[in-house]
Amino acid sequence: MVKNSKIQIEESSGTVIVGAGAAGLFAALTLAKAGRKVTVLSEAELNGICASCWAQGGIAAAVAKEDSAAAHTRDTLKAGAGTSDKNVTTALTRDAPAYIKLLESYGVDFKHDPATGEFALNHEACHSRRRVLRAKAGDGFGKELMRALTTAAAKEKNIRFVAFQSAVALVREYTQTHGALSGILAYDSKTEDLSLFPAAAVILATGGIGALYSHTTNPNFATGRGIAMAARAGAVLADMEFVQFHPTALALGRDPAPLATEALRGEGALLITEDGKRFMPDQHPMAELAPRDIVSRAVFAELSRGQRVFLDCRNINTQEFPALRDACMTAGLDPQHVPVPVHPAAHYHMGGIASDANGRSSLSGLWVCGEVASTGLHGANRLASNSLMEAVVMGGRAAADIHQFLEKMPETKMLRVPDYCREIAKKYVPLNDRDLVVTRARTELREVMTRLVGVARHESGLKQAIDIFRKLETVAALADAALVARLVATAALQRRESRGGHFRLDYPGDSAVWKHRSYITLKEADLPLAESAEVKEKVYA
């Protein structure tokens, strides 16, 4: 339990943004430059750890003369395996080059070709041409992006940063599921106090769910808290079953696993077994540059047969990839001279809180951007380096939409704390790594997700996982994580086919019946499995 369940009402601002990664900061900068006051809540200090900081490869945009937004759209739709939203995809790929210019204006140091002065572009899986912009510093693009955005945001007087805040619940006017959205309830991990941050508009930019898995490339706080909050408030969720497993996480015994970026294979690195044989040419015409879901399943299949899998980088200049070299050299491996062991790891969630092309969710007053959102851009499988593109573009689009929204909205002034918030406060238990019961339960959750809701799934395993997650929801500190795990497993159980990042051993082929997005609410997921209606295509508005 929290030390003090009394709730303090903070100063009101037009917009509260939860999350200080690329999506949250870009939204904050866009609103601030439009003259809007913004409060940004972050679990760490500004420029602290976030998933955006960990992104290696780069950001995709059709900036080359021989490229086009139409080609970027085609590649994105092809990778998405038939369930991408074409209108959203067209809008975001069209806007992406303009956002690259904005990022340059914020100080992002992109790598340029010294001979031409043009952007240096990498080729990554499923892109029909070189399209991925990188940082001058090498394979740490996320770190460079965050350096520039945090520096720019720190200079803005209209942005108020409040660190060490863990969002607990979305606050609605009457009950947790009824009434206008009016702010965020948050827990201060330093003071152990609870505060209510009133706002007319809320943006959730809380990241993904990778840390629900025991094999992941995500930071340990990526447990889907934003999804849990939105689900409890009644929001519609989309495509929850689609989890992307990166095929080349370094198998060095670290948690999270260091990532061997897609760009390595784009430059010529090969996947081989212990005896030095390649296996990807037999799996797909694009071999190592096949869609991530196909490469991940191929690696998983080799591992399941008892083979070890390695990424052979000996034919490329690994000096261009300092993050890879640092991780390998720390483990006593020189990737320039020896192949390095890899395995699939949970990397990105295509699902999340359903939103339109402007970041609007099904709840009035709630916008979402970044990995917590499911816009339909990625479909069943994300195209390499489209994640940071989506984070930045959607952060900007959501902010622009909120700017217009606030023109018609009176300022939110919270005079009293709703009674149900006090009940939430009394029950709230922050995650404590020193609590052995919680630690064991968290380990169980992650192992079950990897084993039963991972690269390969089956009806019996998914049902078993759902039962386990229901029990783990009774562990207060894990309630949100276990809820999100259950939502993923439920959506995976209901989609009776294989498509993109969702592979069913009992339904190994795709089906025209399921060639659409899926939508679900917590109310629907709470139905007994025998009574639960299948997730069907719905028109999201």
KOLSE-826863 format. One line per 8 residues: number of its first residue (from 1); their letters; for each residue z, y, x negated of C-alpha. Coordinates in steps of 0.2 Angstrom, whole numbers. Example, Ala and Ser with C-alpha at 12.3 -4.5 7.8 and 13.67 -1.06 7.14 Angstrom:
REM KOLSE-826863
1> as> 39:-22:-62; 36:-5:-68 $
***
This chain:
REM KOLSE-826863
1> mvknskiq> 0:0:0; -2:18:-5; 13:27:-12; 11:41:1; 2:38:17; 3:57:22; -15:64:23; -18:81:16 $
9> ieessgtv> -33:91:24; -44:99:10; -54:115:11; -69:113:22; -87:113:15; -104:112:23; -108:95:14; -97:82:6 $
17> ivgagaag> -107:70:-6; -99:54:-11; -105:48:-27; -110:58:-43; -125:47:-49; -143:52:-50; -145:53:-31; -129:62:-27 $
25> lfaaltla> -131:75:-41; -149:79:-37; -144:81:-19; -130:93:-24; -141:103:-35; -154:105:-22; -141:111:-9; -133:122:-21 $
33> kagrkvtv> -149:131:-26; -152:134:-8; -136:143:-7; -125:129:1; -108:125:-4; -106:107:-8; -91:96:-13; -95:80:-23 $
41> lseaelng> -82:66:-24; -82:55:-39; -72:39:-44; -73:45:-62; -74:62:-71; -91:71:-71; -103:62:-82; -92:46:-81 $
49> icascwaq> -98:29:-78; -111:26:-65; -125:14:-61; -138:28:-65; -131:29:-83; -135:11:-86; -153:12:-81; -164:8:-96 $
57> ggiaaava> -183:7:-92; -187:24:-85; -194:32:-69; -210:28:-60; -222:42:-55; -241:44:-55; -242:58:-67; -257:52:-78 $
65> kedsaaah> -275:59:-74; -281:41:-72; -267:37:-59; -264:42:-41; -250:42:-28; -262:30:-18; -262:17:-32; -243:19:-34 $
73> trdtlkag> -241:16:-15; -252:0:-16; -242:-7:-31; -226:-3:-22; -232:-11:-5; -239:-27:-15; -222:-29:-24; -213:-27:-7 $
81> agtsdknv> -220:-43:-1; -225:-37:16; -210:-28:23; -210:-11:15; -211:4:26; -229:11:22; -225:29:28; -209:30:18 $
89> ttaltrda> -218:23:3; -233:35:5; -221:50:6; -211:46:-9; -225:41:-21; -234:57:-16; -218:68:-20; -213:59:-36 $
97> payiklle> -224:69:-48; -217:86:-42; -199:79:-44; -203:74:-62; -207:93:-65; -190:97:-57; -182:85:-69; -190:93:-84 $
105> sygvdfkh> -183:110:-77; -166:103:-77; -168:98:-95; -173:79:-95; -180:75:-112; -195:64:-108; -205:55:-122; -222:62:-125 $
113> dpatgefa> -237:56:-134; -237:66:-151; -256:65:-151; -260:72:-134; -244:80:-129; -245:70:-112; -230:60:-106; -229:43:-115 $
121> lnheachs> -230:30:-101; -225:12:-101; -232:-3:-92; -220:-13:-82; -221:-28:-70; -233:-26:-55; -239:-9:-60; -258:-9:-61 $
129> rrrvlrak> -257:4:-75; -245:13:-87; -234:24:-75; -216:23:-81; -209:38:-90; -196:35:-103; -183:46:-112; -187:52:-129 $
137> agdgfgke> -171:43:-135; -179:26:-131; -173:13:-118; -158:24:-111; -167:34:-98; -153:33:-86; -141:40:-99; -153:55:-103 $
145> lmraltta> -156:58:-84; -137:59:-81; -134:70:-96; -147:83:-89; -141:82:-71; -122:84:-75; -126:98:-87; -136:107:-73 $
153> aakeknir> -123:103:-60; -108:109:-70; -116:127:-71; -118:128:-52; -104:139:-44; -108:131:-27; -104:114:-32; -86:108:-32 $
161> fvafqsav> -82:92:-41; -66:82:-36; -64:67:-48; -54:51:-46; -58:50:-27; -61:33:-19; -69:36:-2; -59:26:11 $
169> alvreytq> -67:29:28; -80:40:37; -70:51:49; -77:53:66; -70:65:79; -61:52:92; -61:35:85; -68:26:69 $
177> thgalsgi> -84:22:79; -85:37:92; -87:55:91; -96:67:79; -95:63:60; -83:76:53; -79:71:35; -72:59:23 $
185> laydskte> -55:51:20; -52:48:1; -39:41:-10; -34:50:-27; -32:36:-40; -22:48:-51; -10:56:-39; -11:41:-26 $
193> dlslfpaa> -13:53:-12; -24:53:3; -35:68:8; -47:72:22; -62:82:16; -70:90:32; -89:93:32; -103:95:45 $
201> avilatgg> -114:84:34; -109:69:23; -120:61:10; -116:43:4; -123:40:-13; -111:27:-18; -123:14:-26; -126:-4:-24 $
209> igalysht> -117:-21:-23; -121:-30:-39; -103:-32:-44; -101:-44:-29; -109:-57:-41; -102:-65:-56; -118:-63:-65; -123:-44:-64 $
217> tnpnfatg> -130:-30:-74; -120:-17:-63; -104:-9:-66; -88:-17:-59; -86:-4:-45; -103:-8:-38; -96:-17:-23; -104:-9:-8 $
225> rgiamaar> -90:2:-2; -102:14:5; -110:1:16; -93:-5:22; -88:12:27; -104:15:36; -103:-2:45; -86:1:51 $
233> agavladm> -91:17:58; -105:9:68; -120:13:57; -136:2:57; -139:-8:41; -156:-14:35; -163:-28:24; -146:-34:19 $
241> efvqfhpt> -152:-51:13; -164:-44:0; -155:-44:-17; -165:-42:-33; -160:-53:-48; -166:-46:-64; -174:-61:-74; -169:-55:-91 $
249> alalgrdp> -150:-51:-92; -144:-55:-109; -134:-71:-108; -121:-66:-121; -105:-70:-111; -102:-52:-106; -97:-45:-89; -107:-35:-84 $
257> aplateal> -122:-43:-93; -132:-31:-104; -150:-29:-98; -166:-33:-107; -177:-20:-99; -193:-24:-91; -202:-13:-103; -200:-26:-117 $
265> rgegalli> -211:-38:-107; -223:-24:-103; -225:-22:-122; -227:-40:-125; -211:-49:-126; -212:-67:-120; -201:-79:-110; -199:-96:-119 $
273> tedgkrfm> -188:-112:-117; -178:-119:-131; -192:-128:-138; -203:-112:-139; -214:-116:-124; -219:-102:-112; -218:-106:-94; -223:-91:-84 $
281> pdqhpmae> -242:-93:-86; -240:-108:-75; -230:-98:-62; -241:-83:-59; -257:-75:-65; -247:-60:-72; -236:-72:-82; -221:-62:-88 $
289> laprdivs> -226:-47:-79; -226:-56:-62; -214:-48:-48; -196:-49:-53; -192:-62:-39; -205:-74:-45; -199:-72:-64; -181:-74:-59 $
297> ravfaels> -184:-90:-49; -194:-97:-63; -180:-93:-76; -167:-100:-63; -178:-116:-61; -178:-119:-80; -159:-116:-81; -156:-128:-67 $
305> rgqrvfld> -166:-141:-77; -154:-139:-91; -165:-129:-102; -160:-113:-110; -172:-98:-108; -175:-85:-121; -184:-68:-122; -195:-68:-138 $
313> crnintqe> -196:-50:-144; -202:-54:-162; -220:-48:-159; -214:-30:-154; -205:-16:-162; -187:-18:-156; -182:-2:-164; -190:7:-149 $
321> fpalrdac> -176:-2:-138; -159:3:-146; -149:-3:-131; -156:-20:-133; -154:-20:-152; -136:-14:-150; -131:-27:-137; -139:-41:-148 $
329> mtagldpq> -133:-36:-165; -115:-34:-158; -117:-53:-153; -124:-57:-171; -142:-58:-165; -156:-48:-172; -170:-48:-158; -183:-43:-171 $
337> hvpvpvhp> -181:-60:-179; -174:-72:-166; -177:-75:-148; -162:-69:-137; -154:-80:-123; -157:-73:-105; -152:-77:-87; -155:-69:-70 $
345> aahyhmgg> -142:-57:-64; -139:-47:-48; -147:-30:-52; -152:-21:-37; -150:-21:-18; -165:-17:-8; -154:-17:8; -141:-5:13 $
353> iasdangr> -138:8:26; -154:11:36; -162:28:34; -178:37:38; -189:46:25; -176:61:25; -161:50:22; -154:51:40 $
361> sslsglwv> -144:36:45; -141:31:63; -125:41:63; -127:60:67; -121:69:52; -123:55:40; -136:55:26; -138:42:13 $
369> cgevastg> -148:41:-3; -149:30:-19; -146:12:-19; -133:12:-4; -148:17:7; -162:6:13; -177:17:16; -190:3:17 $
377> lhganrla> -198:9:1; -194:-7:-9; -197:-20:5; -192:-37:0; -193:-34:-19; -192:-18:-28; -206:-12:-40; -200:-9:-58 $
385> snslmeav> -193:9:-61; -195:14:-43; -176:15:-41; -173:31:-50; -188:38:-42; -181:34:-25; -164:41:-30; -171:58:-36 $
393> vmggraaa> -184:60:-22; -172:55:-8; -158:65:-15; -170:80:-14; -177:76:3; -160:73:11; -153:89:4; -168:99:11 $
401> dihqflek> -165:91:28; -147:95:28; -151:113:23; -161:114:40; -147:105:49; -134:117:44; -143:131:50; -139:125:68 $
409> mpetkmlr> -122:119:65; -105:128:65; -94:126:50; -82:111:52; -64:115:53; -52:101:53; -36:107:62; -28:89:63 $
417> vpdycrei> -30:72:56; -36:60:69; -23:47:74; -34:32:69; -35:39:51; -16:38:49; -17:19:54; -31:17:41 $
425> akkyvpln> -20:26:28; -5:14:32; -16:-1:29; -26:5:14; -23:-5:-2; -32:1:-18; -39:-12:-29; -26:-17:-43 $
433> drdlvvtr> -33:-28:-57; -15:-32:-62; -12:-41:-45; -15:-59:-49; -18:-64:-31; -32:-50:-29; -39:-55:-46; -41:-73:-41 $
441> artelrev> -48:-69:-24; -61:-57:-32; -66:-70:-45; -68:-82:-30; -79:-70:-20; -90:-67:-35; -93:-85:-40; -97:-89:-21 $
449> mtrlvgva> -109:-75:-20; -118:-81:-36; -118:-100:-31; -121:-99:-13; -129:-82:-10; -139:-80:-26; -156:-83:-32; -158:-99:-21 $
457> rhesglkq> -150:-101:-4; -148:-114:9; -141:-114:27; -126:-125:23; -121:-115:8; -123:-98:17; -112:-104:32; -99:-110:19 $
465> aidifrkl> -100:-93:11; -97:-84:27; -82:-94:31; -75:-90:14; -78:-71:15; -70:-70:32; -54:-77:24; -56:-65:9 $
473> etvaalad> -57:-50:21; -38:-53:25; -34:-48:7; -33:-29:10; -39:-24:-7; -54:-34:-5; -58:-31:13; -73:-20:10 $
481> aalvarlv> -81:-31:-4; -78:-46:7; -86:-38:22; -101:-33:12; -103:-50:5; -102:-57:23; -115:-45:29; -127:-51:15 $
489> ataalqrr> -124:-69:18; -126:-67:37; -143:-58:35; -148:-71:23; -144:-85:35; -153:-77:49; -169:-74:40; -177:-92:40 $
497> esrgghfr> -190:-90:27; -192:-85:9; -199:-68:4; -196:-57:-11; -178:-57:-17; -173:-69:-3; -177:-87:-7; -171:-101:5 $
505> ldypgdsa> -172:-119:-2; -173:-125:16; -187:-113:21; -197:-111:4; -212:-103:12; -214:-86:20; -218:-84:39; -228:-72:48 $
513> vwkhrsyi> -214:-72:61; -203:-64:49; -215:-51:41; -204:-36:45; -188:-28:41; -171:-34:47; -158:-23:55; -140:-28:59 $
521> tlkeadlp> -123:-19:64; -105:-25:60; -103:-28:79; -118:-41:78; -112:-49:62; -95:-51:70; -102:-63:83; -98:-81:80 $
529> laesaevk> -112:-89:71; -117:-101:85; -119:-85:97; -126:-73:84; -143:-67:89; -156:-68:76; -160:-52:66; -176:-46:74 $
537> ekvya> -188:-32:71; -181:-16:79; -188:2:79; -176:12:69; -174:29:75 $
***
